[in-house]
Amino acid sequence: MAISQSARRAPRRRGPAGGSGLGSPSRLRQPSRRRRQTLVAWMFCLPFVAVFATFMLMPIGGSLAMSFTDITSRDLQTPFAVGFVGLDQYLSLLGDQRFLTSLAVTGLFVLIGIPITIGFALALAVGLNTGRGRIVTILRVGYYAPAVTSIVAISVAWKYILQPDGLLNAALGLVGIPGVNWLNDPVWALPSLIMLAVWRNVGTLMVIFLAGLQSIPKDLLEAATMDGAGAWRRFFGVTLPMLRPTILLGAVLISVGYLQFFEEAFVMTGGGPLDRTLSVAFYTYQQFGVGQYGRASAASYILFLLVALLSLLQFRLLRRKD
């Protein structure tokens, strides 16, 4: 009788999930419920996974596979007759003078265009960050407007501005400077495209730099002012070091776009004169146009590797600066 009373007073042991033990029905139901939740989650993700695999992974994988073959437009009727050539397409590209020219043109476009774009964008951002009033808002919208305008429409407008009898030469003539055949001169054709790219992309970087400037603590600038630092010293001693990660991020974004520049050359110069504006992207487009699909795919993956390497280098630099 004593044993039965102590047993009634003893607390009942429960399982870790609040059940009555390891063999309780609630604990046995948990794994199946979790599996059902996982299955439902995958069912919701399935449309996105299917779209991603169909429209992203398959084209990327297909073009990569084509770069190792000699497929041309004549092989579309007999795709199983396409031969595997390994790295021959890549090696033949490295011996193609036009492809090497396109690499040089793209490199010049990046090396010249990025510093000019960053310099103009930084100057605009600093000026607009210190200004006040409605005119500042109008200027912000005005400088950013080219970034949201069609590149084809912009290129057509600039093509008329840069004509020998266009608006730019007329303006230069007013101050006694002789005009230039901007788009047909081998010396001035690439600088003309760089000028257009800078004009179009400076607004995007300006917005990014404005956000970075407004995130700098004002206490630092006030402390520098109290220490007697002038405007230039505050800029180079406080603002520029604090803005360095933002500048590097902007350089990454703009370099990816500049490495793939195509529309400007397609609309304004057609890759000429004398291939002086022939970018890698434009060369790839031409190879696809003549049916050399394997060669065009190999060229596009060389461009992909260049973009990846430059982005990796810039991100490493950004991480080191952080």
ChimeraX attribute file (.defattr): number of C-alpha atoms within 10 A of each C-alpha:
attribute: neighborCount
match mode: 1-to-1
recipient: residues
	/A:1	5
	/A:2	6
	/A:3	7
	/A:4	8
	/A:5	9
	/A:6	10
	/A:7	10
	/A:8	9
	/A:9	8
	/A:10	8
	/A:11	8
	/A:12	10
	/A:13	10
	/A:14	12
	/A:15	13
	/A:16	10
	/A:17	12
	/A:18	11
	/A:19	15
	/A:20	15
	/A:21	15
	/A:22	13
	/A:23	10
	/A:24	14
	/A:25	11
	/A:26	14
	/A:27	17
	/A:28	12
	/A:29	10
	/A:30	12
	/A:31	11
	/A:32	11
	/A:33	11
	/A:34	11
	/A:35	11
	/A:36	12
	/A:37	12
	/A:38	12
	/A:39	12
	/A:40	12
	/A:41	11
	/A:42	12
	/A:43	12
	/A:44	11
	/A:45	11
	/A:46	12
	/A:47	11
	/A:48	11
	/A:49	12
	/A:50	12
	/A:51	11
	/A:52	12
	/A:53	13
	/A:54	12
	/A:55	10
	/A:56	11
	/A:57	12
	/A:58	12
	/A:59	12
	/A:60	15
	/A:61	10
	/A:62	11
	/A:63	17
	/A:64	16
	/A:65	15
	/A:66	23
	/A:67	25
	/A:68	20
	/A:69	21
	/A:70	19
	/A:71	23
	/A:72	19
	/A:73	14
	/A:74	11
	/A:75	15
	/A:76	12
	/A:77	8
	/A:78	9
	/A:79	12
	/A:80	8
	/A:81	11
	/A:82	15
	/A:83	13
	/A:84	14
	/A:85	15
	/A:86	13
	/A:87	12
	/A:88	17
	/A:89	20
	/A:90	20
	/A:91	11
	/A:92	12
	/A:93	17
	/A:94	13
	/A:95	10
	/A:96	10
	/A:97	10
	/A:98	16
	/A:99	19
	/A:100	15
	/A:101	18
	/A:102	22
	/A:103	21
	/A:104	17
	/A:105	20
	/A:106	23
	/A:107	16
	/A:108	17
	/A:109	22
	/A:110	20
	/A:111	14
	/A:112	13
	/A:113	21
	/A:114	22
	/A:115	13
	/A:116	15
	/A:117	25
	/A:118	22
	/A:119	15
	/A:120	16
	/A:121	27
	/A:122	23
	/A:123	13
	/A:124	21
	/A:125	24
	/A:126	17
	/A:127	13
	/A:128	17
	/A:129	16
	/A:130	9
	/A:131	12
	/A:132	10
	/A:133	7
	/A:134	9
	/A:135	11
	/A:136	15
	/A:137	12
	/A:138	11
	/A:139	13
	/A:140	19
	/A:141	13
	/A:142	12
	/A:143	19
	/A:144	20
	/A:145	14
	/A:146	17
	/A:147	17
	/A:148	11
	/A:149	11
	/A:150	9
	/A:151	17
	/A:152	14
	/A:153	11
	/A:154	16
	/A:155	21
	/A:156	13
	/A:157	12
	/A:158	20
	/A:159	20
	/A:160	14
	/A:161	16
	/A:162	22
	/A:163	18
	/A:164	16
	/A:165	13
	/A:166	16
	/A:167	14
	/A:168	17
	/A:169	19
	/A:170	18
	/A:171	13
	/A:172	13
	/A:173	12
	/A:174	9
	/A:175	8
	/A:176	9
	/A:177	11
	/A:178	11
	/A:179	17
	/A:180	16
	/A:181	16
	/A:182	23
	/A:183	24
	/A:184	19
	/A:185	15
	/A:186	16
	/A:187	13
	/A:188	17
	/A:189	23
	/A:190	27
	/A:191	18
	/A:192	21
	/A:193	24
	/A:194	23
	/A:195	14
	/A:196	18
	/A:197	21
	/A:198	22
	/A:199	17
	/A:200	21
	/A:201	23
	/A:202	25
	/A:203	25
	/A:204	20
	/A:205	27
	/A:206	26
	/A:207	19
	/A:208	17
	/A:209	26
	/A:210	21
	/A:211	15
	/A:212	18
	/A:213	21
	/A:214	12
	/A:215	11
	/A:216	14
	/A:217	12
	/A:218	11
	/A:219	9
	/A:220	13
	/A:221	18
	/A:222	13
	/A:223	12
	/A:224	17
	/A:225	14
	/A:226	10
	/A:227	9
	/A:228	11
	/A:229	15
	/A:230	11
	/A:231	12
	/A:232	10
	/A:233	14
	/A:234	18
	/A:235	16
	/A:236	11
	/A:237	14
	/A:238	16
	/A:239	19
	/A:240	16
	/A:241	13
	/A:242	18
	/A:243	20
	/A:244	16
	/A:245	19
	/A:246	20
	/A:247	22
	/A:248	18
	/A:249	18
	/A:250	20
	/A:251	19
	/A:252	20
	/A:253	14
	/A:254	21
	/A:255	21
	/A:256	17
	/A:257	14
	/A:258	22
	/A:259	24
	/A:260	18
	/A:261	22
	/A:262	21
	/A:263	15
	/A:264	24
	/A:265	22
	/A:266	19
	/A:267	16
	/A:268	23
	/A:269	22
	/A:270	16
	/A:271	22
	/A:272	18
	/A:273	17
	/A:274	10
	/A:275	18
	/A:276	22
	/A:277	31
	/A:278	28
	/A:279	30
	/A:280	28
	/A:281	23
	/A:282	21
	/A:283	22
	/A:284	24
	/A:285	19
	/A:286	14
	/A:287	18
	/A:288	17
	/A:289	12
	/A:290	11
	/A:291	16
	/A:292	18
	/A:293	23
	/A:294	26
	/A:295	24
	/A:296	28
	/A:297	27
	/A:298	26
	/A:299	24
	/A:300	21
	/A:301	17
	/A:302	16
	/A:303	19
	/A:304	15
	/A:305	12
	/A:306	15
	/A:307	19
	/A:308	13
	/A:309	12
	/A:310	16
	/A:311	18
	/A:312	13
	/A:313	13
	/A:314	17
	/A:315	17
	/A:316	12
	/A:317	13
	/A:318	17
	/A:319	11
	/A:320	9
	/A:321	11
	/A:322	9
